Amino acid sequence: MNTSELKLDIIQKITELKEVRVIEEIKKLLDFELNDIYELSESQKNRVAEAREEYTNGNFLNEEEADKEIDQWLNEK
């Protein structure tokens, strides 16, 4: 399916929607996609700065270590 066909298919499906909640969610998604710049909140900026500092200080996991921690966490649940 090419881009034009895909767009027409989506338009058709949207026009058939009955539930307002779904339409509102689609609008949110489209609004988010159309914004060129995503602004981080102050808390998000602070967390990014903290994460960069942790990385600079060598405080991070490699893939193998992360997989091991995830497996342990999943086995606890």
PDB file of N, CA, C and O in Angstrom:
ATOM      1  N   MET A   1       0.854  -1.170   0.000  1.00  0.00           N
ATOM      2  CA  MET A   1       0.000   0.000   0.000  1.00  0.00           C
ATOM      3  C   MET A   1       0.903   1.238   0.000  1.00  0.00           C
ATOM      4  O   MET A   1       1.772   1.379   0.861  1.00  0.00           O
ATOM      5  N   ASN A   2       0.693   2.124  -0.964  1.00  0.00           N
ATOM      6  CA  ASN A   2       1.514   3.335  -1.009  1.00  0.00           C
ATOM      7  C   ASN A   2       0.966   4.385  -0.039  1.00  0.00           C
ATOM      8  O   ASN A   2      -0.074   4.184   0.588  1.00  0.00           O
ATOM      9  N   THR A   3       1.669   5.489   0.073  1.00  0.00           N
ATOM     10  CA  THR A   3       1.313   6.522   1.052  1.00  0.00           C
ATOM     11  C   THR A   3      -0.088   7.075   0.821  1.00  0.00           C
ATOM     12  O   THR A   3      -0.853   7.241   1.771  1.00  0.00           O
ATOM     13  N   SER A   4      -0.427   7.358  -0.417  1.00  0.00           N
ATOM     14  CA  SER A   4      -1.759   7.912  -0.719  1.00  0.00           C
ATOM     15  C   SER A   4      -2.866   6.937  -0.342  1.00  0.00           C
ATOM     16  O   SER A   4      -3.874   7.327   0.248  1.00  0.00           O
ATOM     17  N   GLU A   5      -2.676   5.684  -0.682  1.00  0.00           N
ATOM     18  CA  GLU A   5      -3.674   4.666  -0.341  1.00  0.00           C
ATOM     19  C   GLU A   5      -3.798   4.506   1.169  1.00  0.00           C
ATOM     20  O   GLU A   5      -4.898   4.339   1.696  1.00  0.00           O
ATOM     21  N   LEU A   6      -2.681   4.557   1.846  1.00  0.00           N
ATOM     22  CA  LEU A   6      -2.682   4.436   3.300  1.00  0.00           C
ATOM     23  C   LEU A   6      -3.437   5.596   3.945  1.00  0.00           C
ATOM     24  O   LEU A   6      -4.237   5.393   4.859  1.00  0.00           O
ATOM     25  N   LYS A   7      -3.181   6.801   3.469  1.00  0.00           N
ATOM     26  CA  LYS A   7      -3.883   7.980   3.999  1.00  0.00           C
ATOM     27  C   LYS A   7      -5.388   7.869   3.770  1.00  0.00           C
ATOM     28  O   LYS A   7      -6.178   8.145   4.672  1.00  0.00           O
ATOM     29  N   LEU A   8      -5.782   7.466   2.569  1.00  0.00           N
ATOM     30  CA  LEU A   8      -7.211   7.317   2.274  1.00  0.00           C
ATOM     31  C   LEU A   8      -7.856   6.256   3.154  1.00  0.00           C
ATOM     32  O   LEU A   8      -8.984   6.422   3.617  1.00  0.00           O
ATOM     33  N   ASP A   9      -7.138   5.173   3.379  1.00  0.00           N
ATOM     34  CA  ASP A   9      -7.644   4.110   4.245  1.00  0.00           C
ATOM     35  C   ASP A   9      -7.843   4.626   5.671  1.00  0.00           C
ATOM     36  O   ASP A   9      -8.855   4.332   6.307  1.00  0.00           O
ATOM     37  N   ILE A  10      -6.887   5.384   6.159  1.00  0.00           N
ATOM     38  CA  ILE A  10      -6.991   5.951   7.514  1.00  0.00           C
ATOM     39  C   ILE A  10      -8.158   6.925   7.596  1.00  0.00           C
ATOM     40  O   ILE A  10      -8.925   6.897   8.558  1.00  0.00           O
ATOM     41  N   ILE A  11      -8.295   7.782   6.596  1.00  0.00           N
ATOM     42  CA  ILE A  11      -9.401   8.746   6.576  1.00  0.00           C
ATOM     43  C   ILE A  11     -10.739   8.011   6.615  1.00  0.00           C
ATOM     44  O   ILE A  11     -11.644   8.391   7.358  1.00  0.00           O
ATOM     45  N   GLN A  12     -10.855   6.970   5.820  1.00  0.00           N
ATOM     46  CA  GLN A  12     -12.093   6.184   5.784  1.00  0.00           C
ATOM     47  C   GLN A  12     -12.394   5.587   7.155  1.00  0.00           C
ATOM     48  O   GLN A  12     -13.530   5.646   7.626  1.00  0.00           O
ATOM     49  N   LYS A  13     -11.390   5.022   7.783  1.00  0.00           N
ATOM     50  CA  LYS A  13     -11.593   4.404   9.096  1.00  0.00           C
ATOM     51  C   LYS A  13     -11.963   5.443  10.149  1.00  0.00           C
ATOM     52  O   LYS A  13     -12.795   5.182  11.018  1.00  0.00           O
ATOM     53  N   ILE A  14     -11.352   6.612  10.074  1.00  0.00           N
ATOM     54  CA  ILE A  14     -11.664   7.673  11.038  1.00  0.00           C
ATOM     55  C   ILE A  14     -13.107   8.137  10.861  1.00  0.00           C
ATOM     56  O   ILE A  14     -13.813   8.354  11.846  1.00  0.00           O
ATOM     57  N   THR A  15     -13.545   8.288   9.624  1.00  0.00           N
ATOM     58  CA  THR A  15     -14.928   8.750   9.399  1.00  0.00           C
ATOM     59  C   THR A  15     -15.958   7.741   9.891  1.00  0.00           C
ATOM     60  O   THR A  15     -17.097   8.109  10.181  1.00  0.00           O
ATOM     61  N   GLU A  16     -15.572   6.485   9.987  1.00  0.00           N
ATOM     62  CA  GLU A  16     -16.489   5.449  10.466  1.00  0.00           C
ATOM     63  C   GLU A  16     -16.487   5.299  11.988  1.00  0.00           C
ATOM     64  O   GLU A  16     -17.328   4.591  12.541  1.00  0.00           O
ATOM     65  N   LEU A  17     -15.559   5.953  12.657  1.00  0.00           N
ATOM     66  CA  LEU A  17     -15.465   5.821  14.111  1.00  0.00           C
ATOM     67  C   LEU A  17     -16.687   6.411  14.794  1.00  0.00           C
ATOM     68  O   LEU A  17     -17.204   7.452  14.387  1.00  0.00           O
ATOM     69  N   LYS A  18     -17.135   5.738  15.824  1.00  0.00           N
ATOM     70  CA  LYS A  18     -18.284   6.203  16.602  1.00  0.00           C
ATOM     71  C   LYS A  18     -17.841   6.754  17.957  1.00  0.00           C
ATOM     72  O   LYS A  18     -18.483   7.647  18.511  1.00  0.00           O
ATOM     73  N   GLU A  19     -16.761   6.225  18.477  1.00  0.00           N
ATOM     74  CA  GLU A  19     -16.341   6.564  19.828  1.00  0.00           C
ATOM     75  C   GLU A  19     -15.468   7.827  19.850  1.00  0.00           C
ATOM     76  O   GLU A  19     -14.397   7.869  19.244  1.00  0.00           O
ATOM     77  N   VAL A  20     -15.945   8.840  20.553  1.00  0.00           N
ATOM     78  CA  VAL A  20     -15.257  10.122  20.629  1.00  0.00           C
ATOM     79  C   VAL A  20     -13.874   9.971  21.259  1.00  0.00           C
ATOM     80  O   VAL A  20     -12.924  10.636  20.845  1.00  0.00           O
ATOM     81  N   ARG A  21     -13.765   9.111  22.243  1.00  0.00           N
ATOM     82  CA  ARG A  21     -12.489   8.919  22.938  1.00  0.00           C
ATOM     83  C   ARG A  21     -11.383   8.500  21.965  1.00  0.00           C
ATOM     84  O   ARG A  21     -10.255   8.985  22.051  1.00  0.00           O
ATOM     85  N   VAL A  22     -11.712   7.608  21.055  1.00  0.00           N
ATOM     86  CA  VAL A  22     -10.728   7.133  20.078  1.00  0.00           C
ATOM     87  C   VAL A  22     -10.332   8.272  19.141  1.00  0.00           C
ATOM     88  O   VAL A  22      -9.155   8.431  18.817  1.00  0.00           O
ATOM     89  N   ILE A  23     -11.300   9.051  18.714  1.00  0.00           N
ATOM     90  CA  ILE A  23     -11.028  10.193  17.837  1.00  0.00           C
ATOM     91  C   ILE A  23     -10.123  11.197  18.545  1.00  0.00           C
ATOM     92  O   ILE A  23      -9.193  11.734  17.943  1.00  0.00           O
ATOM     93  N   GLU A  24     -10.396  11.449  19.822  1.00  0.00           N
ATOM     94  CA  GLU A  24      -9.556  12.374  20.590  1.00  0.00           C
ATOM     95  C   GLU A  24      -8.122  11.862  20.711  1.00  0.00           C
ATOM     96  O   GLU A  24      -7.174  12.644  20.629  1.00  0.00           O
ATOM     97  N   GLU A  25      -7.963  10.565  20.904  1.00  0.00           N
ATOM     98  CA  GLU A  25      -6.617   9.986  21.000  1.00  0.00           C
ATOM     99  C   GLU A  25      -5.873  10.098  19.674  1.00  0.00           C
ATOM    100  O   GLU A  25      -4.673  10.374  19.653  1.00  0.00           O
ATOM    101  N   ILE A  26      -6.575   9.888  18.581  1.00  0.00           N
ATOM    102  CA  ILE A  26      -5.959  10.045  17.257  1.00  0.00           C
ATOM    103  C   ILE A  26      -5.516  11.487  17.065  1.00  0.00           C
ATOM    104  O   ILE A  26      -4.429  11.742  16.547  1.00  0.00           O
ATOM    105  N   LYS A  27      -6.354  12.428  17.478  1.00  0.00           N
ATOM    106  CA  LYS A  27      -5.998  13.846  17.356  1.00  0.00           C
ATOM    107  C   LYS A  27      -4.752  14.166  18.170  1.00  0.00           C
ATOM    108  O   LYS A  27      -3.866  14.877  17.696  1.00  0.00           O
ATOM    109  N   LYS A  28      -4.677  13.642  19.399  1.00  0.00           N
ATOM    110  CA  LYS A  28      -3.491  13.866  20.228  1.00  0.00           C
ATOM    111  C   LYS A  28      -2.239  13.341  19.535  1.00  0.00           C
ATOM    112  O   LYS A  28      -1.201  14.003  19.518  1.00  0.00           O
ATOM    113  N   LEU A  29      -2.348  12.160  18.970  1.00  0.00           N
ATOM    114  CA  LEU A  29      -1.214  11.556  18.273  1.00  0.00           C
ATOM    115  C   LEU A  29      -0.795  12.414  17.086  1.00  0.00           C
ATOM    116  O   LEU A  29       0.393  12.667  16.889  1.00  0.00           O
ATOM    117  N   LEU A  30      -1.760  12.857  16.300  1.00  0.00           N
ATOM    118  CA  LEU A  30      -1.446  13.688  15.141  1.00  0.00           C
ATOM    119  C   LEU A  30      -0.872  15.035  15.557  1.00  0.00           C
ATOM    120  O   LEU A  30       0.073  15.521  14.934  1.00  0.00           O
ATOM    121  N   ASP A  31      -1.424  15.641  16.596  1.00  0.00           N
ATOM    122  CA  ASP A  31      -0.889  16.915  17.085  1.00  0.00           C
ATOM    123  C   ASP A  31       0.550  16.749  17.538  1.00  0.00           C
ATOM    124  O   ASP A  31       1.391  17.607  17.270  1.00  0.00           O
ATOM    125  N   PHE A  32       0.837  15.654  18.220  1.00  0.00           N
ATOM    126  CA  PHE A  32       2.195  15.393  18.686  1.00  0.00           C
ATOM    127  C   PHE A  32       3.129  15.219  17.492  1.00  0.00           C
ATOM    128  O   PHE A  32       4.234  15.763  17.489  1.00  0.00           O
ATOM    129  N   GLU A  33       2.702  14.473  16.488  1.00  0.00           N
ATOM    130  CA  GLU A  33       3.524  14.217  15.306  1.00  0.00           C
ATOM    131  C   GLU A  33       3.796  15.494  14.528  1.00  0.00           C
ATOM    132  O   GLU A  33       4.877  15.653  13.961  1.00  0.00           O
ATOM    133  N   LEU A  34       2.840  16.399  14.493  1.00  0.00           N
ATOM    134  CA  LEU A  34       2.982  17.600  13.680  1.00  0.00           C
ATOM    135  C   LEU A  34       3.813  18.685  14.350  1.00  0.00           C
ATOM    136  O   LEU A  34       4.266  19.615  13.682  1.00  0.00           O
ATOM    137  N   ASN A  35       4.020  18.580  15.660  1.00  0.00           N
ATOM    138  CA  ASN A  35       4.865  19.556  16.339  1.00  0.00           C
ATOM    139  C   ASN A  35       6.311  19.288  15.974  1.00  0.00           C
ATOM    140  O   ASN A  35       6.808  18.175  16.149  1.00  0.00           O
ATOM    141  N   ASP A  36       6.986  20.309  15.467  1.00  0.00           N
ATOM    142  CA  ASP A  36       8.376  20.134  15.041  1.00  0.00           C
ATOM    143  C   ASP A  36       9.321  19.988  16.222  1.00  0.00           C
ATOM    144  O   ASP A  36      10.309  19.259  16.146  1.00  0.00           O
ATOM    145  N   ILE A  37       9.023  20.674  17.302  1.00  0.00           N
ATOM    146  CA  ILE A  37       9.929  20.690  18.448  1.00  0.00           C
ATOM    147  C   ILE A  37       9.195  20.171  19.675  1.00  0.00           C
ATOM    148  O   ILE A  37       8.099  20.627  20.001  1.00  0.00           O
ATOM    149  N   TYR A  38       9.814  19.212  20.348  1.00  0.00           N
ATOM    150  CA  TYR A  38       9.252  18.704  21.590  1.00  0.00           C
ATOM    151  C   TYR A  38      10.029  19.331  22.738  1.00  0.00           C
ATOM    152  O   TYR A  38      11.243  19.154  22.835  1.00  0.00           O
ATOM    153  N   GLU A  39       9.351  20.050  23.592  1.00  0.00           N
ATOM    154  CA  GLU A  39       9.984  20.723  24.721  1.00  0.00           C
ATOM    155  C   GLU A  39       9.930  19.835  25.953  1.00  0.00           C
ATOM    156  O   GLU A  39       8.867  19.342  26.332  1.00  0.00           O
ATOM    157  N   LEU A  40      11.084  19.638  26.572  1.00  0.00           N
ATOM    158  CA  LEU A  40      11.143  18.875  27.812  1.00  0.00           C
ATOM    159  C   LEU A  40      10.749  19.764  28.985  1.00  0.00           C
ATOM    160  O   LEU A  40      11.011  20.967  28.978  1.00  0.00           O
ATOM    161  N   SER A  41      10.126  19.170  29.980  1.00  0.00           N
ATOM    162  CA  SER A  41       9.820  19.900  31.207  1.00  0.00           C
ATOM    163  C   SER A  41      11.118  20.061  31.996  1.00  0.00           C
ATOM    164  O   SER A  41      12.124  19.423  31.684  1.00  0.00           O
ATOM    165  N   GLU A  42      11.092  20.903  33.001  1.00  0.00           N
ATOM    166  CA  GLU A  42      12.295  21.099  33.825  1.00  0.00           C
ATOM    167  C   GLU A  42      12.722  19.803  34.499  1.00  0.00           C
ATOM    168  O   GLU A  42      13.914  19.502  34.572  1.00  0.00           O
ATOM    169  N   SER A  43      11.753  19.033  34.991  1.00  0.00           N
ATOM    170  CA  SER A  43      12.107  17.772  35.646  1.00  0.00           C
ATOM    171  C   SER A  43      12.713  16.791  34.644  1.00  0.00           C
ATOM    172  O   SER A  43      13.627  16.042  34.990  1.00  0.00           O
ATOM    173  N   GLN A  44      12.214  16.786  33.409  1.00  0.00           N
ATOM    174  CA  GLN A  44      12.793  15.923  32.381  1.00  0.00           C
ATOM    175  C   GLN A  44      14.219  16.365  32.046  1.00  0.00           C
ATOM    176  O   GLN A  44      15.116  15.534  31.899  1.00  0.00           O
ATOM    177  N   LYS A  45      14.418  17.677  31.927  1.00  0.00           N
ATOM    178  CA  LYS A  45      15.767  18.195  31.654  1.00  0.00           C
ATOM    179  C   LYS A  45      16.723  17.824  32.778  1.00  0.00           C
ATOM    180  O   LYS A  45      17.867  17.445  32.529  1.00  0.00           O
ATOM    181  N   ASN A  46      16.248  17.934  34.019  1.00  0.00           N
ATOM    182  CA  ASN A  46      17.084  17.574  35.166  1.00  0.00           C
ATOM    183  C   ASN A  46      17.438  16.097  35.144  1.00  0.00           C
ATOM    184  O   ASN A  46      18.575  15.723  35.431  1.00  0.00           O
ATOM    185  N   ARG A  47      16.473  15.260  34.805  1.00  0.00           N
ATOM    186  CA  ARG A  47      16.735  13.815  34.769  1.00  0.00           C
ATOM    187  C   ARG A  47      17.724  13.461  33.665  1.00  0.00           C
ATOM    188  O   ARG A  47      18.573  12.590  33.857  1.00  0.00           O
ATOM    189  N   VAL A  48      17.631  14.121  32.515  1.00  0.00           N
ATOM    190  CA  VAL A  48      18.588  13.901  31.425  1.00  0.00           C
ATOM    191  C   VAL A  48      19.985  14.305  31.876  1.00  0.00           C
ATOM    192  O   VAL A  48      20.954  13.597  31.604  1.00  0.00           O
ATOM    193  N   ALA A  49      20.094  15.438  32.563  1.00  0.00           N
ATOM    194  CA  ALA A  49      21.397  15.886  33.066  1.00  0.00           C
ATOM    195  C   ALA A  49      21.964  14.881  34.067  1.00  0.00           C
ATOM    196  O   ALA A  49      23.157  14.580  34.038  1.00  0.00           O
ATOM    197  N   GLU A  50      21.111  14.365  34.950  1.00  0.00           N
ATOM    198  CA  GLU A  50      21.552  13.354  35.924  1.00  0.00           C
ATOM    199  C   GLU A  50      22.037  12.096  35.212  1.00  0.00           C
ATOM    200  O   GLU A  50      23.069  11.531  35.575  1.00  0.00           O
ATOM    201  N   ALA A  51      21.296  11.661  34.205  1.00  0.00           N
ATOM    202  CA  ALA A  51      21.664  10.448  33.466  1.00  0.00           C
ATOM    203  C   ALA A  51      22.989  10.636  32.741  1.00  0.00           C
ATOM    204  O   ALA A  51      23.808   9.718  32.699  1.00  0.00           O
ATOM    205  N   ARG A  52      23.205  11.800  32.177  1.00  0.00           N
ATOM    206  CA  ARG A  52      24.484  12.074  31.503  1.00  0.00           C
ATOM    207  C   ARG A  52      25.632  12.041  32.501  1.00  0.00           C
ATOM    208  O   ARG A  52      26.706  11.512  32.214  1.00  0.00           O
ATOM    209  N   GLU A  53      25.395  12.608  33.665  1.00  0.00           N
ATOM    210  CA  GLU A  53      26.420  12.612  34.717  1.00  0.00           C
ATOM    211  C   GLU A  53      26.735  11.177  35.155  1.00  0.00           C
ATOM    212  O   GLU A  53      27.900  10.815  35.317  1.00  0.00           O
ATOM    213  N   GLU A  54      25.701  10.375  35.343  1.00  0.00           N
ATOM    214  CA  GLU A  54      25.905   8.974  35.716  1.00  0.00           C
ATOM    215  C   GLU A  54      26.722   8.250  34.652  1.00  0.00           C
ATOM    216  O   GLU A  54      27.632   7.487  34.976  1.00  0.00           O
ATOM    217  N   TYR A  55      26.403   8.484  33.400  1.00  0.00           N
ATOM    218  CA  TYR A  55      27.126   7.842  32.305  1.00  0.00           C
ATOM    219  C   TYR A  55      28.586   8.287  32.293  1.00  0.00           C
ATOM    220  O   TYR A  55      29.489   7.465  32.139  1.00  0.00           O
ATOM    221  N   THR A  56      28.812   9.579  32.453  1.00  0.00           N
ATOM    222  CA  THR A  56      30.175  10.114  32.469  1.00  0.00           C
ATOM    223  C   THR A  56      30.991   9.488  33.593  1.00  0.00           C
ATOM    224  O   THR A  56      32.189   9.252  33.440  1.00  0.00           O
ATOM    225  N   ASN A  57      30.341   9.221  34.718  1.00  0.00           N
ATOM    226  CA  ASN A  57      31.020   8.631  35.872  1.00  0.00           C
ATOM    227  C   ASN A  57      31.110   7.104  35.784  1.00  0.00           C
ATOM    228  O   ASN A  57      31.565   6.452  36.724  1.00  0.00           O
ATOM    229  N   GLY A  58      30.681   6.540  34.665  1.00  0.00           N
ATOM    230  CA  GLY A  58      30.769   5.093  34.480  1.00  0.00           C
ATOM    231  C   GLY A  58      29.680   4.310  35.176  1.00  0.00           C
ATOM    232  O   GLY A  58      29.782   3.091  35.318  1.00  0.00           O
ATOM    233  N   ASN A  59      28.645   4.992  35.610  1.00  0.00           N
ATOM    234  CA  ASN A  59      27.549   4.347  36.329  1.00  0.00           C
ATOM    235  C   ASN A  59      26.454   3.929  35.342  1.00  0.00           C
ATOM    236  O   ASN A  59      25.413   4.578  35.237  1.00  0.00           O
ATOM    237  N   PHE A  60      26.710   2.837  34.626  1.00  0.00           N
ATOM    238  CA  PHE A  60      25.740   2.318  33.672  1.00  0.00           C
ATOM    239  C   PHE A  60      25.968   0.822  33.506  1.00  0.00           C
ATOM    240  O   PHE A  60      27.001   0.290  33.912  1.00  0.00           O
ATOM    241  N   LEU A  61      24.998   0.157  32.908  1.00  0.00           N
ATOM    242  CA  LEU A  61      25.080  -1.283  32.681  1.00  0.00           C
ATOM    243  C   LEU A  61      25.338  -1.552  31.203  1.00  0.00           C
ATOM    244  O   LEU A  61      24.823  -0.857  30.327  1.00  0.00           O
ATOM    245  N   ASN A  62      26.150  -2.577  30.947  1.00  0.00           N
ATOM    246  CA  ASN A  62      26.261  -3.013  29.556  1.00  0.00           C
ATOM    247  C   ASN A  62      25.063  -3.915  29.254  1.00  0.00           C
ATOM    248  O   ASN A  62      24.265  -4.206  30.144  1.00  0.00           O
ATOM    249  N   GLU A  63      24.939  -4.350  28.023  1.00  0.00           N
ATOM    250  CA  GLU A  63      23.760  -5.124  27.623  1.00  0.00           C
ATOM    251  C   GLU A  63      23.614  -6.405  28.438  1.00  0.00           C
ATOM    252  O   GLU A  63      22.513  -6.756  28.861  1.00  0.00           O
ATOM    253  N   GLU A  64      24.718  -7.094  28.653  1.00  0.00           N
ATOM    254  CA  GLU A  64      24.676  -8.355  29.402  1.00  0.00           C
ATOM    255  C   GLU A  64      24.219  -8.128  30.845  1.00  0.00           C
ATOM    256  O   GLU A  64      23.398  -8.883  31.366  1.00  0.00           O
ATOM    257  N   GLU A  65      24.749  -7.094  31.483  1.00  0.00           N
ATOM    258  CA  GLU A  65      24.362  -6.786  32.864  1.00  0.00           C
ATOM    259  C   GLU A  65      22.886  -6.389  32.941  1.00  0.00           C
ATOM    260  O   GLU A  65      22.171  -6.798  33.855  1.00  0.00           O
ATOM    261  N   ALA A  66      22.444  -5.589  31.972  1.00  0.00           N
ATOM    262  CA  ALA A  66      21.043  -5.160  31.950  1.00  0.00           C
ATOM    263  C   ALA A  66      20.114  -6.358  31.763  1.00  0.00           C
ATOM    264  O   ALA A  66      19.090  -6.468  32.437  1.00  0.00           O
ATOM    265  N   ASP A  67      20.478  -7.256  30.840  1.00  0.00           N
ATOM    266  CA  ASP A  67      19.666  -8.458  30.623  1.00  0.00           C
ATOM    267  C   ASP A  67      19.575  -9.291  31.895  1.00  0.00           C
ATOM    268  O   ASP A  67      18.512  -9.818  32.223  1.00  0.00           O
ATOM    269  N   LYS A  68      20.688  -9.409  32.607  1.00  0.00           N
ATOM    270  CA  LYS A  68      20.714 -10.190  33.845  1.00  0.00           C
ATOM    271  C   LYS A  68      19.786  -9.570  34.893  1.00  0.00           C
ATOM    272  O   LYS A  68      19.021 -10.277  35.549  1.00  0.00           O
ATOM    273  N   GLU A  69      19.858  -8.245  35.045  1.00  0.00           N
ATOM    274  CA  GLU A  69      18.985  -7.565  36.013  1.00  0.00           C
ATOM    275  C   GLU A  69      17.512  -7.715  35.632  1.00  0.00           C
ATOM    276  O   GLU A  69      16.659  -7.923  36.496  1.00  0.00           O
ATOM    277  N   ILE A  70      17.221  -7.611  34.346  1.00  0.00           N
ATOM    278  CA  ILE A  70      15.838  -7.750  33.889  1.00  0.00           C
ATOM    279  C   ILE A  70      15.333  -9.157  34.173  1.00  0.00           C
ATOM    280  O   ILE A  70      14.216  -9.333  34.661  1.00  0.00           O
ATOM    281  N   ASP A  71      16.159 -10.163  33.867  1.00  0.00           N
ATOM    282  CA  ASP A  71      15.764 -11.550  34.139  1.00  0.00           C
ATOM    283  C   ASP A  71      15.505 -11.770  35.624  1.00  0.00           C
ATOM    284  O   ASP A  71      14.540 -12.439  35.995  1.00  0.00           O
ATOM    285  N   GLN A  72      16.362 -11.210  36.476  1.00  0.00           N
ATOM    286  CA  GLN A  72      16.170 -11.347  37.923  1.00  0.00           C
ATOM    287  C   GLN A  72      14.864 -10.685  38.343  1.00  0.00           C
ATOM    288  O   GLN A  72      14.100 -11.249  39.127  1.00  0.00           O
ATOM    289  N   TRP A  73      14.612  -9.500  37.824  1.00  0.00           N
ATOM    290  CA  TRP A  73      13.399  -8.767  38.169  1.00  0.00           C
ATOM    291  C   TRP A  73      12.161  -9.553  37.730  1.00  0.00           C
ATOM    292  O   TRP A  73      11.189  -9.655  38.479  1.00  0.00           O
ATOM    293  N   LEU A  74      12.200 -10.105  36.518  1.00  0.00           N
ATOM    294  CA  LEU A  74      11.055 -10.863  36.015  1.00  0.00           C
ATOM    295  C   LEU A  74      10.808 -12.121  36.838  1.00  0.00           C
ATOM    296  O   LEU A  74       9.659 -12.518  37.028  1.00  0.00           O
ATOM    297  N   ASN A  75      11.857 -12.745  37.322  1.00  0.00           N
ATOM    298  CA  ASN A  75      11.706 -13.955  38.133  1.00  0.00           C
ATOM    299  C   ASN A  75      11.152 -13.653  39.521  1.00  0.00           C
ATOM    300  O   ASN A  75      10.586 -14.534  40.168  1.00  0.00           O
ATOM    301  N   GLU A  76      11.311 -12.412  39.980  1.00  0.00           N
ATOM    302  CA  GLU A  76      10.765 -12.010  41.285  1.00  0.00           C
ATOM    303  C   GLU A  76       9.259 -11.808  41.213  1.00  0.00           C
ATOM    304  O   GLU A  76       8.574 -11.953  42.225  1.00  0.00           O
ATOM    305  N   LYS A  77       8.737 -11.481  40.060  1.00  0.00           N
ATOM    306  CA  LYS A  77       7.315 -11.145  39.913  1.00  0.00           C
ATOM    307  C   LYS A  77       6.451 -12.361  39.855  1.00  0.00           C
ATOM    308  O   LYS A  77       5.232 -12.247  39.732  1.00  0.00           O
TER     309      LYS A  77
END
